[in-house]
């Protein structure tokens, strides 16, 4: 936790790009050391969106308790500020039960915010949010920022749309006032931070295979069900990788092959962006090569922490 207390000293975090194997590694480690998993995945919080988010299965959740999954409906808002409150409550409860909290996820700014805060320069562009904000007049942008962060709204030139949009973007991503986010630095002291990685060609193959498997598992029916119940394609929840592409296929705008090709390419770009949050040269992260031997490598790292 951010107060440097007992919960922080007990915390393990497993990070890395999508499809690298974080879920399986987290479950294996939790069973090994008596842990519970706190999800740091910004799409797993949504109910009814199971297949396309690669959410842990019911069987996996029966093996190890998982937290911060299936919290809100697809048309409800769930931002980093709420994640921080929920994650800290979950971690505190796990520690109180005498178990080990293991944060597992690839949503970089959520993980960095939980471990101490991300700087504004580390917050990547949110193209969907920017496109939405670009349609609003200056007065509306200023009002929106004032509702989120009155101090920033007072300090930023209300005639400068670019700065207003960036401030809104940073506050929305970090859950912190803009001025604080500009100063913040991640504080990972006392946390065992483990990264899973794999060569890019192999990672892209895993991503492509996962999308094919999701279609075989009924992903189209899942998206069809969401659309039939009025969950619009422009909802933030539907910005999850592949959902809008599959929805476009279901309404006749794309063939299935076109939708999958676009979804896979978008996920490749996302995986590259994740390495911006979890850098291979970041000395705070102990990197383990995914694949055979990864479990033993993680166990060794946890043992080396002296816990």
Secondary structure, DSSP 8 states (H G I E B T S, - for coil): -TT-SHHHHH-EEEEESTTSSHHHHHHHHHHHHTEEEEE--TTTTBTT--TTTT---HHHHHHS-EESSS-B-TTS---HHHHHHHHHHHHHHHHHTT-EEEEE---HHHHHHHTT---GGGS---HHHHHHHTTS-HHHHHHHHHHH-HHHHHHS-TT-HHHHHHHHHHHHHHSS-HHHHHH-----TT-EEEEEE--HHHHHHHHHHHHHHHHHTTHHHHHHHHHHTT--TTSGGGGSTTHHHHHHHHTTSS-HHHHHHHHHHHHHHHHHHHHHHS-TT-TTSEEEESSTTHHHHHHHHHHHTT-
